[in-house]
Amino acid sequence: MSKLKSMEDLFAGRHFDWEIIILCVRWYLRYKLSLRDLVETMAKRGLHLAHTTIMRWTAAGSGV
């Protein structure tokens, strides 16, 4: 049986804080926003990232 990992272990080595990653993935899945809509929303909040970054985060969670 596998042990549960802590949040720090799950997101170790990531450039962005785990709160940002979870927020973007949640908004992408819950509100059906496009990746570019999320980039624009994050930019308004002072966080600049590429749409491909969010795409990788959502693909990692789906097992792709």
Residue, then its C-alpha position, 0 to 999 in steps of 0.5 A: m500500500s502506498k503512503l500519502k505524500s505531503m503537499e510539499d512532496l507532491f509539488a517539490g521542484r515546481h517553479f510556482d507555489w502549490e496554491i497557484i497550481i491548484l487554483c488554476v487547475r480548479w478554475y480550468l476544470r470547474y468553470k470551463l475556462s480556456l488556458r488563455d483566459l486563465v493566463e489573462t486572469m492570472a496576469k491581472r493578479g500580477l502572475h505571468l505564466a504561459h498557457t502551456t504551463i497550465m496545460r502541463w499542470t492539467a495533463a499531469g493530473s489526468g495521467v497523460 
